[in-house]
Amino acid sequence: MAKTTRRRGEALEQAILEAVTAELAEHGYAGLTFEGVAARAETSKPVLYRRWPTKAEMVAAATVRANATTIVSPDTGSLAGDLLALLEQVRTVVDASDRSVLLTLMAELPPSAAESLRELLVARGTQLVQPIVDRARQRGELGDAPLPSRLLALPIDLVRHEILVTGTPSDAALRSIVDVILMPLLRAAAGHGRRPG
């Protein structure tokens, strides 16, 4: 039986998700078990099952949490530069092993959990892109029209899709996402901003 340490709330969840990440790195998705995670986190299996009924849901939560602490909103001085730097970070963080885990998750995640994961990913994408948009507005690169959260999450969605479908995207692919899709779309949705005078 796993040794348990009395923790609650955020401290307990953080310990569990760190244990999931470590177990994934050591054993891969196929070898990850509730028993292994509980032992590493010094908690019990029922504590895990109360939060995440399936392994896929537990791994999805850990993957989103791990990426949230690694990827930051860049400030390069331009909207296009910030978007490109953000996509490059995602490419660096999501390596070949992460791609394998994500593909497995897509196959195993139950529909009820998939909706929760989508909402979590949209929220995280919005959190990363909103400061980029705010700075672009201040520089006069974008107008003031409000942008929906799904649009703000689109940069991360697009690079994630590229990684899942093709593997590691090239520099040219990332530039194309920024120049052909994101810049025209954001300008059209937010307005073009101030004209240079």
Biotite code that builds the C-alpha atoms (Angstrom):
import biotite.structure as struc

atoms = struc.array([
    struc.Atom([0.000, 0.000, 0.000], chain_id="A", res_id=1, res_name="MET", atom_name="CA", element="C"),
    struc.Atom([1.283, 3.480, -0.861], chain_id="A", res_id=2, res_name="ALA", atom_name="CA", element="C"),
    struc.Atom([2.497, 5.678, 1.945], chain_id="A", res_id=3, res_name="LYS", atom_name="CA", element="C"),
    struc.Atom([0.173, 8.665, 2.223], chain_id="A", res_id=4, res_name="THR", atom_name="CA", element="C"),
    struc.Atom([0.992, 12.243, 3.125], chain_id="A", res_id=5, res_name="THR", atom_name="CA", element="C"),
    struc.Atom([-1.857, 14.444, 4.324], chain_id="A", res_id=6, res_name="ARG", atom_name="CA", element="C"),
    struc.Atom([-2.230, 17.291, 1.847], chain_id="A", res_id=7, res_name="ARG", atom_name="CA", element="C"),
    struc.Atom([-5.279, 18.954, 0.424], chain_id="A", res_id=8, res_name="ARG", atom_name="CA", element="C"),
    struc.Atom([-6.382, 21.178, -2.398], chain_id="A", res_id=9, res_name="GLY", atom_name="CA", element="C"),
    struc.Atom([-3.810, 22.746, -4.671], chain_id="A", res_id=10, res_name="GLU", atom_name="CA", element="C"),
    struc.Atom([-0.787, 21.268, -2.854], chain_id="A", res_id=11, res_name="ALA", atom_name="CA", element="C"),
    struc.Atom([-2.119, 17.746, -3.263], chain_id="A", res_id=12, res_name="LEU", atom_name="CA", element="C"),
    struc.Atom([-3.123, 18.242, -6.890], chain_id="A", res_id=13, res_name="GLU", atom_name="CA", element="C"),
    struc.Atom([0.269, 19.737, -7.726], chain_id="A", res_id=14, res_name="GLN", atom_name="CA", element="C"),
    struc.Atom([2.051, 16.750, -6.136], chain_id="A", res_id=15, res_name="ALA", atom_name="CA", element="C"),
    struc.Atom([-0.128, 14.308, -8.079], chain_id="A", res_id=16, res_name="ILE", atom_name="CA", element="C"),
    struc.Atom([0.340, 16.032, -11.434], chain_id="A", res_id=17, res_name="LEU", atom_name="CA", element="C"),
    struc.Atom([4.099, 16.228, -10.886], chain_id="A", res_id=18, res_name="GLU", atom_name="CA", element="C"),
    struc.Atom([4.037, 12.503, -10.146], chain_id="A", res_id=19, res_name="ALA", atom_name="CA", element="C"),
    struc.Atom([2.093, 11.858, -13.363], chain_id="A", res_id=20, res_name="VAL", atom_name="CA", element="C"),
    struc.Atom([4.667, 13.824, -15.361], chain_id="A", res_id=21, res_name="THR", atom_name="CA", element="C"),
    struc.Atom([7.534, 11.902, -13.765], chain_id="A", res_id=22, res_name="ALA", atom_name="CA", element="C"),
    struc.Atom([5.840, 8.531, -14.337], chain_id="A", res_id=23, res_name="GLU", atom_name="CA", element="C"),
    struc.Atom([5.194, 9.444, -17.979], chain_id="A", res_id=24, res_name="LEU", atom_name="CA", element="C"),
    struc.Atom([8.854, 10.321, -18.468], chain_id="A", res_id=25, res_name="ALA", atom_name="CA", element="C"),
    struc.Atom([9.986, 7.083, -16.834], chain_id="A", res_id=26, res_name="GLU", atom_name="CA", element="C"),
    struc.Atom([7.436, 4.568, -18.116], chain_id="A", res_id=27, res_name="HIS", atom_name="CA", element="C"),
    struc.Atom([5.601, 6.199, -21.044], chain_id="A", res_id=28, res_name="GLY", atom_name="CA", element="C"),
    struc.Atom([1.838, 6.351, -21.382], chain_id="A", res_id=29, res_name="TYR", atom_name="CA", element="C"),
    struc.Atom([1.375, 2.594, -21.715], chain_id="A", res_id=30, res_name="ALA", atom_name="CA", element="C"),
    struc.Atom([3.387, 1.893, -18.560], chain_id="A", res_id=31, res_name="GLY", atom_name="CA", element="C"),
    struc.Atom([1.802, 4.598, -16.422], chain_id="A", res_id=32, res_name="LEU", atom_name="CA", element="C"),
    struc.Atom([-0.520, 3.237, -13.731], chain_id="A", res_id=33, res_name="THR", atom_name="CA", element="C"),
    struc.Atom([-2.675, 4.674, -10.959], chain_id="A", res_id=34, res_name="PHE", atom_name="CA", element="C"),
    struc.Atom([-0.628, 2.582, -8.530], chain_id="A", res_id=35, res_name="GLU", atom_name="CA", element="C"),
    struc.Atom([2.635, 4.103, -9.707], chain_id="A", res_id=36, res_name="GLY", atom_name="CA", element="C"),
    struc.Atom([1.312, 7.657, -9.581], chain_id="A", res_id=37, res_name="VAL", atom_name="CA", element="C"),
    struc.Atom([-0.184, 7.146, -6.106], chain_id="A", res_id=38, res_name="ALA", atom_name="CA", element="C"),
    struc.Atom([3.080, 5.733, -4.779], chain_id="A", res_id=39, res_name="ALA", atom_name="CA", element="C"),
    struc.Atom([5.172, 8.533, -6.249], chain_id="A", res_id=40, res_name="ARG", atom_name="CA", element="C"),
    struc.Atom([2.779, 11.229, -5.003], chain_id="A", res_id=41, res_name="ALA", atom_name="CA", element="C"),
    struc.Atom([2.523, 9.520, -1.594], chain_id="A", res_id=42, res_name="GLU", atom_name="CA", element="C"),
    struc.Atom([-1.244, 9.359, -1.737], chain_id="A", res_id=43, res_name="THR", atom_name="CA", element="C"),
    struc.Atom([-3.869, 6.689, -2.423], chain_id="A", res_id=44, res_name="SER", atom_name="CA", element="C"),
    struc.Atom([-5.544, 5.442, -5.581], chain_id="A", res_id=45, res_name="LYS", atom_name="CA", element="C"),
    struc.Atom([-9.033, 6.531, -4.405], chain_id="A", res_id=46, res_name="PRO", atom_name="CA", element="C"),
    struc.Atom([-7.728, 10.114, -4.150], chain_id="A", res_id=47, res_name="VAL", atom_name="CA", element="C"),
    struc.Atom([-6.691, 9.900, -7.810], chain_id="A", res_id=48, res_name="LEU", atom_name="CA", element="C"),
    struc.Atom([-9.919, 8.288, -8.988], chain_id="A", res_id=49, res_name="TYR", atom_name="CA", element="C"),
    struc.Atom([-12.011, 10.993, -7.276], chain_id="A", res_id=50, res_name="ARG", atom_name="CA", element="C"),
    struc.Atom([-10.307, 13.609, -9.423], chain_id="A", res_id=51, res_name="ARG", atom_name="CA", element="C"),
    struc.Atom([-9.728, 11.694, -12.663], chain_id="A", res_id=52, res_name="TRP", atom_name="CA", element="C"),
    struc.Atom([-11.819, 8.570, -13.352], chain_id="A", res_id=53, res_name="PRO", atom_name="CA", element="C"),
    struc.Atom([-9.550, 7.485, -16.220], chain_id="A", res_id=54, res_name="THR", atom_name="CA", element="C"),
    struc.Atom([-5.837, 7.458, -16.914], chain_id="A", res_id=55, res_name="LYS", atom_name="CA", element="C"),
    struc.Atom([-6.404, 9.598, -20.013], chain_id="A", res_id=56, res_name="ALA", atom_name="CA", element="C"),
    struc.Atom([-8.077, 12.357, -17.980], chain_id="A", res_id=57, res_name="GLU", atom_name="CA", element="C"),
    struc.Atom([-5.283, 12.309, -15.399], chain_id="A", res_id=58, res_name="MET", atom_name="CA", element="C"),
    struc.Atom([-2.568, 12.500, -18.053], chain_id="A", res_id=59, res_name="VAL", atom_name="CA", element="C"),
    struc.Atom([-4.409, 15.276, -19.919], chain_id="A", res_id=60, res_name="ALA", atom_name="CA", element="C"),
    struc.Atom([-4.536, 17.376, -16.755], chain_id="A", res_id=61, res_name="ALA", atom_name="CA", element="C"),
    struc.Atom([-0.850, 16.797, -16.066], chain_id="A", res_id=62, res_name="ALA", atom_name="CA", element="C"),
    struc.Atom([0.150, 17.620, -19.645], chain_id="A", res_id=63, res_name="THR", atom_name="CA", element="C"),
    struc.Atom([-1.735, 20.921, -19.649], chain_id="A", res_id=64, res_name="VAL", atom_name="CA", element="C"),
    struc.Atom([-0.311, 21.839, -16.220], chain_id="A", res_id=65, res_name="ARG", atom_name="CA", element="C"),
    struc.Atom([3.265, 21.022, -17.234], chain_id="A", res_id=66, res_name="ALA", atom_name="CA", element="C"),
    struc.Atom([3.050, 23.084, -20.435], chain_id="A", res_id=67, res_name="ASN", atom_name="CA", element="C"),
    struc.Atom([1.437, 25.973, -18.559], chain_id="A", res_id=68, res_name="ALA", atom_name="CA", element="C"),
    struc.Atom([4.540, 26.408, -16.419], chain_id="A", res_id=69, res_name="THR", atom_name="CA", element="C"),
    struc.Atom([6.947, 26.143, -19.364], chain_id="A", res_id=70, res_name="THR", atom_name="CA", element="C"),
    struc.Atom([5.419, 28.380, -22.054], chain_id="A", res_id=71, res_name="ILE", atom_name="CA", element="C"),
    struc.Atom([5.326, 32.134, -21.421], chain_id="A", res_id=72, res_name="VAL", atom_name="CA", element="C"),
    struc.Atom([3.830, 35.029, -23.360], chain_id="A", res_id=73, res_name="SER", atom_name="CA", element="C"),
    struc.Atom([6.740, 36.589, -25.335], chain_id="A", res_id=74, res_name="PRO", atom_name="CA", element="C"),
    struc.Atom([7.385, 40.296, -25.918], chain_id="A", res_id=75, res_name="ASP", atom_name="CA", element="C"),
    struc.Atom([9.511, 40.869, -29.047], chain_id="A", res_id=76, res_name="THR", atom_name="CA", element="C"),
    struc.Atom([8.170, 44.330, -29.908], chain_id="A", res_id=77, res_name="GLY", atom_name="CA", element="C"),
    struc.Atom([5.781, 43.323, -32.708], chain_id="A", res_id=78, res_name="SER", atom_name="CA", element="C"),
    struc.Atom([2.603, 41.304, -33.059], chain_id="A", res_id=79, res_name="LEU", atom_name="CA", element="C"),
    struc.Atom([4.036, 39.002, -35.736], chain_id="A", res_id=80, res_name="ALA", atom_name="CA", element="C"),
    struc.Atom([7.252, 38.538, -33.749], chain_id="A", res_id=81, res_name="GLY", atom_name="CA", element="C"),
    struc.Atom([5.358, 37.697, -30.555], chain_id="A", res_id=82, res_name="ASP", atom_name="CA", element="C"),
    struc.Atom([3.125, 35.166, -32.318], chain_id="A", res_id=83, res_name="LEU", atom_name="CA", element="C"),
    struc.Atom([6.072, 33.487, -33.999], chain_id="A", res_id=84, res_name="LEU", atom_name="CA", element="C"),
    struc.Atom([8.053, 33.341, -30.743], chain_id="A", res_id=85, res_name="ALA", atom_name="CA", element="C"),
    struc.Atom([5.033, 31.793, -28.998], chain_id="A", res_id=86, res_name="LEU", atom_name="CA", element="C"),
    struc.Atom([4.648, 29.098, -31.675], chain_id="A", res_id=87, res_name="LEU", atom_name="CA", element="C"),
    struc.Atom([8.378, 28.363, -31.477], chain_id="A", res_id=88, res_name="GLU", atom_name="CA", element="C"),
    struc.Atom([8.065, 27.824, -27.731], chain_id="A", res_id=89, res_name="GLN", atom_name="CA", element="C"),
    struc.Atom([5.219, 25.367, -28.227], chain_id="A", res_id=90, res_name="VAL", atom_name="CA", element="C"),
    struc.Atom([7.266, 23.507, -30.854], chain_id="A", res_id=91, res_name="ARG", atom_name="CA", element="C"),
    struc.Atom([10.188, 23.253, -28.426], chain_id="A", res_id=92, res_name="THR", atom_name="CA", element="C"),
    struc.Atom([8.079, 22.094, -25.483], chain_id="A", res_id=93, res_name="VAL", atom_name="CA", element="C"),
    struc.Atom([6.002, 19.480, -27.337], chain_id="A", res_id=94, res_name="VAL", atom_name="CA", element="C"),
    struc.Atom([8.627, 16.961, -28.427], chain_id="A", res_id=95, res_name="ASP", atom_name="CA", element="C"),
    struc.Atom([8.202, 13.574, -30.105], chain_id="A", res_id=96, res_name="ALA", atom_name="CA", element="C"),
    struc.Atom([7.303, 11.757, -26.878], chain_id="A", res_id=97, res_name="SER", atom_name="CA", element="C"),
    struc.Atom([4.662, 14.380, -26.030], chain_id="A", res_id=98, res_name="ASP", atom_name="CA", element="C"),
    struc.Atom([3.200, 13.956, -29.528], chain_id="A", res_id=99, res_name="ARG", atom_name="CA", element="C"),
    struc.Atom([2.822, 10.232, -28.923], chain_id="A", res_id=100, res_name="SER", atom_name="CA", element="C"),
    struc.Atom([1.093, 10.869, -25.594], chain_id="A", res_id=101, res_name="VAL", atom_name="CA", element="C"),
    struc.Atom([-1.241, 13.464, -27.137], chain_id="A", res_id=102, res_name="LEU", atom_name="CA", element="C"),
    struc.Atom([-2.231, 11.136, -29.966], chain_id="A", res_id=103, res_name="LEU", atom_name="CA", element="C"),
    struc.Atom([-3.003, 8.375, -27.462], chain_id="A", res_id=104, res_name="THR", atom_name="CA", element="C"),
    struc.Atom([-5.025, 10.783, -25.338], chain_id="A", res_id=105, res_name="LEU", atom_name="CA", element="C"),
    struc.Atom([-7.109, 11.803, -28.337], chain_id="A", res_id=106, res_name="MET", atom_name="CA", element="C"),
    struc.Atom([-7.989, 8.160, -28.903], chain_id="A", res_id=107, res_name="ALA", atom_name="CA", element="C"),
    struc.Atom([-8.724, 7.304, -25.256], chain_id="A", res_id=108, res_name="GLU", atom_name="CA", element="C"),
    struc.Atom([-10.254, 10.448, -23.767], chain_id="A", res_id=109, res_name="LEU", atom_name="CA", element="C"),
    struc.Atom([-13.996, 9.976, -23.142], chain_id="A", res_id=110, res_name="PRO", atom_name="CA", element="C"),
    struc.Atom([-16.293, 12.576, -24.768], chain_id="A", res_id=111, res_name="PRO", atom_name="CA", element="C"),
    struc.Atom([-17.288, 14.079, -21.411], chain_id="A", res_id=112, res_name="SER", atom_name="CA", element="C"),
    struc.Atom([-13.647, 14.677, -20.497], chain_id="A", res_id=113, res_name="ALA", atom_name="CA", element="C"),
    struc.Atom([-12.744, 15.863, -23.989], chain_id="A", res_id=114, res_name="ALA", atom_name="CA", element="C"),
    struc.Atom([-15.062, 18.855, -23.606], chain_id="A", res_id=115, res_name="GLU", atom_name="CA", element="C"),
    struc.Atom([-13.446, 19.782, -20.290], chain_id="A", res_id=116, res_name="SER", atom_name="CA", element="C"),
    struc.Atom([-10.005, 19.471, -21.874], chain_id="A", res_id=117, res_name="LEU", atom_name="CA", element="C"),
    struc.Atom([-11.073, 21.689, -24.786], chain_id="A", res_id=118, res_name="ARG", atom_name="CA", element="C"),
    struc.Atom([-12.253, 24.360, -22.353], chain_id="A", res_id=119, res_name="GLU", atom_name="CA", element="C"),
    struc.Atom([-8.979, 24.125, -20.429], chain_id="A", res_id=120, res_name="LEU", atom_name="CA", element="C"),
    struc.Atom([-6.919, 24.440, -23.628], chain_id="A", res_id=121, res_name="LEU", atom_name="CA", element="C"),
    struc.Atom([-8.938, 27.437, -24.814], chain_id="A", res_id=122, res_name="VAL", atom_name="CA", element="C"),
    struc.Atom([-8.476, 29.114, -21.431], chain_id="A", res_id=123, res_name="ALA", atom_name="CA", element="C"),
    struc.Atom([-4.714, 28.497, -21.500], chain_id="A", res_id=124, res_name="ARG", atom_name="CA", element="C"),
    struc.Atom([-4.380, 29.683, -25.098], chain_id="A", res_id=125, res_name="GLY", atom_name="CA", element="C"),
    struc.Atom([-6.309, 32.838, -24.249], chain_id="A", res_id=126, res_name="THR", atom_name="CA", element="C"),
    struc.Atom([-4.086, 33.449, -21.232], chain_id="A", res_id=127, res_name="GLN", atom_name="CA", element="C"),
    struc.Atom([-0.965, 33.303, -23.414], chain_id="A", res_id=128, res_name="LEU", atom_name="CA", element="C"),
    struc.Atom([-2.234, 35.321, -26.380], chain_id="A", res_id=129, res_name="VAL", atom_name="CA", element="C"),
    struc.Atom([-4.210, 38.057, -24.591], chain_id="A", res_id=130, res_name="GLN", atom_name="CA", element="C"),
    struc.Atom([-1.059, 39.935, -23.421], chain_id="A", res_id=131, res_name="PRO", atom_name="CA", element="C"),
    struc.Atom([0.314, 39.754, -26.976], chain_id="A", res_id=132, res_name="ILE", atom_name="CA", element="C"),
    struc.Atom([-2.900, 41.293, -28.322], chain_id="A", res_id=133, res_name="VAL", atom_name="CA", element="C"),
    struc.Atom([-2.961, 43.927, -25.570], chain_id="A", res_id=134, res_name="ASP", atom_name="CA", element="C"),
    struc.Atom([0.580, 45.060, -26.415], chain_id="A", res_id=135, res_name="ARG", atom_name="CA", element="C"),
    struc.Atom([-0.241, 45.081, -30.136], chain_id="A", res_id=136, res_name="ALA", atom_name="CA", element="C"),
    struc.Atom([-3.214, 47.370, -29.415], chain_id="A", res_id=137, res_name="ARG", atom_name="CA", element="C"),
    struc.Atom([-0.974, 49.707, -27.396], chain_id="A", res_id=138, res_name="GLN", atom_name="CA", element="C"),
    struc.Atom([1.485, 49.884, -30.314], chain_id="A", res_id=139, res_name="ARG", atom_name="CA", element="C"),
    struc.Atom([-1.360, 50.603, -32.736], chain_id="A", res_id=140, res_name="GLY", atom_name="CA", element="C"),
    struc.Atom([-1.006, 47.312, -34.630], chain_id="A", res_id=141, res_name="GLU", atom_name="CA", element="C"),
    struc.Atom([-4.575, 46.227, -33.846], chain_id="A", res_id=142, res_name="LEU", atom_name="CA", element="C"),
    struc.Atom([-7.860, 48.008, -33.310], chain_id="A", res_id=143, res_name="GLY", atom_name="CA", element="C"),
    struc.Atom([-10.013, 47.814, -30.182], chain_id="A", res_id=144, res_name="ASP", atom_name="CA", element="C"),
    struc.Atom([-12.747, 45.410, -31.298], chain_id="A", res_id=145, res_name="ALA", atom_name="CA", element="C"),
    struc.Atom([-13.147, 42.599, -28.744], chain_id="A", res_id=146, res_name="PRO", atom_name="CA", element="C"),
    struc.Atom([-11.781, 39.180, -29.684], chain_id="A", res_id=147, res_name="LEU", atom_name="CA", element="C"),
    struc.Atom([-13.523, 35.943, -28.654], chain_id="A", res_id=148, res_name="PRO", atom_name="CA", element="C"),
    struc.Atom([-11.574, 33.421, -26.583], chain_id="A", res_id=149, res_name="SER", atom_name="CA", element="C"),
    struc.Atom([-11.670, 30.820, -29.352], chain_id="A", res_id=150, res_name="ARG", atom_name="CA", element="C"),
    struc.Atom([-9.846, 33.258, -31.638], chain_id="A", res_id=151, res_name="LEU", atom_name="CA", element="C"),
    struc.Atom([-7.293, 34.087, -28.959], chain_id="A", res_id=152, res_name="LEU", atom_name="CA", element="C"),
    struc.Atom([-6.645, 30.359, -28.476], chain_id="A", res_id=153, res_name="ALA", atom_name="CA", element="C"),
    struc.Atom([-6.216, 29.780, -32.221], chain_id="A", res_id=154, res_name="LEU", atom_name="CA", element="C"),
    struc.Atom([-2.410, 30.270, -32.389], chain_id="A", res_id=155, res_name="PRO", atom_name="CA", element="C"),
    struc.Atom([-1.846, 27.425, -29.912], chain_id="A", res_id=156, res_name="ILE", atom_name="CA", element="C"),
    struc.Atom([-4.566, 25.315, -31.549], chain_id="A", res_id=157, res_name="ASP", atom_name="CA", element="C"),
    struc.Atom([-2.938, 25.646, -34.971], chain_id="A", res_id=158, res_name="LEU", atom_name="CA", element="C"),
    struc.Atom([0.580, 24.746, -33.883], chain_id="A", res_id=159, res_name="VAL", atom_name="CA", element="C"),
    struc.Atom([-0.769, 21.839, -31.793], chain_id="A", res_id=160, res_name="ARG", atom_name="CA", element="C"),
    struc.Atom([-2.620, 20.569, -34.877], chain_id="A", res_id=161, res_name="HIS", atom_name="CA", element="C"),
    struc.Atom([0.543, 20.893, -36.970], chain_id="A", res_id=162, res_name="GLU", atom_name="CA", element="C"),
    struc.Atom([2.525, 18.906, -34.393], chain_id="A", res_id=163, res_name="ILE", atom_name="CA", element="C"),
    struc.Atom([-0.094, 16.168, -34.123], chain_id="A", res_id=164, res_name="LEU", atom_name="CA", element="C"),
    struc.Atom([-0.492, 15.754, -37.869], chain_id="A", res_id=165, res_name="VAL", atom_name="CA", element="C"),
    struc.Atom([3.017, 16.270, -39.216], chain_id="A", res_id=166, res_name="THR", atom_name="CA", element="C"),
    struc.Atom([5.390, 16.058, -36.251], chain_id="A", res_id=167, res_name="GLY", atom_name="CA", element="C"),
    struc.Atom([7.800, 18.913, -35.594], chain_id="A", res_id=168, res_name="THR", atom_name="CA", element="C"),
    struc.Atom([6.768, 21.880, -37.774], chain_id="A", res_id=169, res_name="PRO", atom_name="CA", element="C"),
    struc.Atom([9.439, 23.687, -39.758], chain_id="A", res_id=170, res_name="SER", atom_name="CA", element="C"),
    struc.Atom([10.327, 27.352, -39.357], chain_id="A", res_id=171, res_name="ASP", atom_name="CA", element="C"),
    struc.Atom([8.585, 27.969, -42.694], chain_id="A", res_id=172, res_name="ALA", atom_name="CA", element="C"),
    struc.Atom([5.415, 26.274, -41.453], chain_id="A", res_id=173, res_name="ALA", atom_name="CA", element="C"),
    struc.Atom([5.330, 28.433, -38.319], chain_id="A", res_id=174, res_name="LEU", atom_name="CA", element="C"),
    struc.Atom([5.923, 31.617, -40.326], chain_id="A", res_id=175, res_name="ARG", atom_name="CA", element="C"),
    struc.Atom([3.126, 30.605, -42.686], chain_id="A", res_id=176, res_name="SER", atom_name="CA", element="C"),
    struc.Atom([0.721, 30.119, -39.766], chain_id="A", res_id=177, res_name="ILE", atom_name="CA", element="C"),
    struc.Atom([1.574, 33.607, -38.519], chain_id="A", res_id=178, res_name="VAL", atom_name="CA", element="C"),
    struc.Atom([1.664, 35.460, -41.868], chain_id="A", res_id=179, res_name="ASP", atom_name="CA", element="C"),
    struc.Atom([-1.070, 33.679, -43.822], chain_id="A", res_id=180, res_name="VAL", atom_name="CA", element="C"),
    struc.Atom([-3.589, 32.889, -41.074], chain_id="A", res_id=181, res_name="ILE", atom_name="CA", element="C"),
    struc.Atom([-3.087, 34.692, -37.780], chain_id="A", res_id=182, res_name="LEU", atom_name="CA", element="C"),
    struc.Atom([-2.065, 38.204, -38.814], chain_id="A", res_id=183, res_name="MET", atom_name="CA", element="C"),
    struc.Atom([-4.857, 38.712, -41.395], chain_id="A", res_id=184, res_name="PRO", atom_name="CA", element="C"),
    struc.Atom([-7.448, 37.145, -39.105], chain_id="A", res_id=185, res_name="LEU", atom_name="CA", element="C"),
    struc.Atom([-6.509, 39.148, -36.011], chain_id="A", res_id=186, res_name="LEU", atom_name="CA", element="C"),
    struc.Atom([-6.358, 42.396, -37.998], chain_id="A", res_id=187, res_name="ARG", atom_name="CA", element="C"),
    struc.Atom([-9.756, 41.742, -39.558], chain_id="A", res_id=188, res_name="ALA", atom_name="CA", element="C"),
    struc.Atom([-11.361, 40.780, -36.247], chain_id="A", res_id=189, res_name="ALA", atom_name="CA", element="C"),
    struc.Atom([-9.809, 43.516, -34.074], chain_id="A", res_id=190, res_name="ALA", atom_name="CA", element="C"),
    struc.Atom([-9.525, 46.243, -36.689], chain_id="A", res_id=191, res_name="GLY", atom_name="CA", element="C"),
    struc.Atom([-6.251, 47.464, -38.176], chain_id="A", res_id=192, res_name="HIS", atom_name="CA", element="C"),
    struc.Atom([-5.425, 49.906, -35.415], chain_id="A", res_id=193, res_name="GLY", atom_name="CA", element="C"),
    struc.Atom([-4.006, 53.394, -35.908], chain_id="A", res_id=194, res_name="ARG", atom_name="CA", element="C"),
    struc.Atom([-2.669, 54.333, -39.277], chain_id="A", res_id=195, res_name="ARG", atom_name="CA", element="C"),
    struc.Atom([0.939, 55.495, -39.193], chain_id="A", res_id=196, res_name="PRO", atom_name="CA", element="C"),
    struc.Atom([0.996, 59.232, -39.246], chain_id="A", res_id=197, res_name="GLY", atom_name="CA", element="C"),
])
